[in-house]
Amino acid sequence: MSKYFRYFGLERDPFLDTADPYFYCELGALRKAKERLNAAVDESRGLTIVLGEPGTGKTSLSGALEQDLLQDDRVLLGKILDPMFATQVEFLIAVGRVFGLLLPPRSSAALKNALKNFFYETAILENRTLVLIVDEAQNLSDENLEALRLLLNYQVPQKKLLNILLFGQSELEERIGSRGNLADRVDCWIRLEMLDDAMVGAILDFRLNRASLNPGQNIFTPEAKRTLVEGAGGLARRLTMLAHMAMEEAADRASTVVTEDHVRSAMVARGLPLPLPAPAERNGAAPAPAQRPLPPPGFFVRLFSRLAPK
């Protein structure tokens, strides 16, 4: 079952829950967001903040941006995945570490001075661009938000010595907004919204094609695709999770295509509400039962019996 995708003739798993740049689908909004991030870095404008709820594509956008930056020898990139540091000293040491510096535990002031010297040597004397990416930035403490503000003070008339890109959930905006001296230093806010149905469908098709879908092959029936798009609720992460589970469900039942029942079984297994019937059924254009029946118990419902419908 771990190779379920081969059952459908695919060469790679198109729906792994990872930010694999190979499967990054650069839609209009995401393309514009990445262009703005690249411009902010290229111009060394300091602080840029990307906001979005879980599943809206922040990690995928960050990974795609990293791929761009790592191809440029003039860029020195550092990334902090989990910024939950107990003290400012720990945070500053971590900032140095992601840039290859082994700073000994010292006072906050001494660490800031060491970082300032490093930033100046790298950005001015070596003419390189320093970029610090902080993921899950809503977890930064007030003390470490203040540390970032102070790091942004290091500049020359032409540019900031350090570019900081914060990726976080919506509560980060309120926290930064309450700190006027930091909010004033934000060069650009980028907000990732929920995807519309057309975008969700485009991501589904893109991932399948990248996994070497055979020309003319349709793995999802039209009804299955419609249910999957509705079930995703505008979240790219939920789309990949449900598509993965639905394909495994279909393979377990030895079906050559993924049907609506397979998608609905995946949704039941994950405890997600099932979508309403199609508009034609709701408007009486076609006969329909008073309550749409649940799909027959499938692989995931059997596996997670506690989530099966009562």
Residue, then its C-alpha position, 0 to 999 in steps of 0.5 A: m500500500s505504500k506504493y499505491f501510486r504505482y497501481f495507477g501507473l504513476e512514477r512518483d507519489p503526487f500527494l505526499d504531505t511535504a513541501d517538495p518543490y518538484f510538485y510546487c504549482e505556481l498559480g497566479a497569486l503564489r507567483k505574485a507572492k514569490e516575485r514580491l519576495n524575490a524583489a524584497v531580497d534583491e533590493s535588500r529592503g529588510l523585513t517582509i511578512v507572509l501570512g496565511e492560515p495552516g494549509t494555505g501554502k506558506t511552506s510550499l512558497s517558502g520552499a520554492l523561494e529557497q530553491d530560487l535563492l540557493q541558485d544564486d551564489r551571491v545569496l547567503l541563506g539561513k532558516i529557522l524552522d522552530p523559533m521557540f527559544a526561551t531567551q534572546v541569547e538562545f535566539l541570537i546564537a541560533v541566528g548565528r548558527v544558521f549562517g555558519l557561525l559558532l557563537p559562544p554563549r555571551s551577553s545579548a549585547a555581545l552577540k548582537n555586536a558579533l552578528k553586526n560585524f558578520f553582517y557588515e563583512t558579508a553584505i558590504l565587504e563580500n557584496r553578498t545578500l543575507v537572508l534569514i527565513v523564520d517559519e512558524a513566526q507566530n511562535l516568536s516571543d516578544e523578546n525575540l521579536e524585539a531582537l529582530r527589530l534590533l537586527l534590522n537596525y544594521q544598515v548602510p544608506q543603500k540597503k539593510l544588511l540583513n533581510i528577514l522573511l517571516f512566515g506565520q499565521s494570522e495572529l502574527e499580524e496582530r502581534i506585530g501591529s501592537r509593536g509600532n516600532l517593529a510594524d513601521r519596519v515592515d516593508c511588505w505584507i503578503r497575505l495568502e488566501m484560501l484557494d478557489d475551486a478552479m485553483v484547487g482543481a489545477i493543483l490536483d491536475f498539476r500534481l498528477n501530471r508531474a507524477s507522470l500521468n499517462p496522456g489521456q488517463n483520468i484517475f479521478t472521475p468527474e464526480a470524485k474530482r468535484t467532491l475532492v475539490e469541495g472537501a478541500g475547502g480551499l486548502a492545498r494541504r487538505l487537498t493532498m491529504l484527501a487525494h492521497m487517502a482516496m487513491e489508497e482507498a481505490a487501490d485497496r478496492a482494486s478499482t482502476v479509477v477513484t470514484e466519489d465513494h472513495v473520496r467520501s470514505a476518505m473524508v469520513a475517515r478524517g472526520l470531515p463533513l460530507p459535501l451537499p448533493a450536486p445542484a441538480e439533485r438539490n433543485g429536484a432536476a433528478p430524483a434523490p433520496a432524502q439523505r444521501p447515503l454514506p459510502p460503504p465502509g472502506f479501507f480507512v474506515r476499517l482501519f480507523s473504526r472509531l471514525a466510522p459513521k454510527 
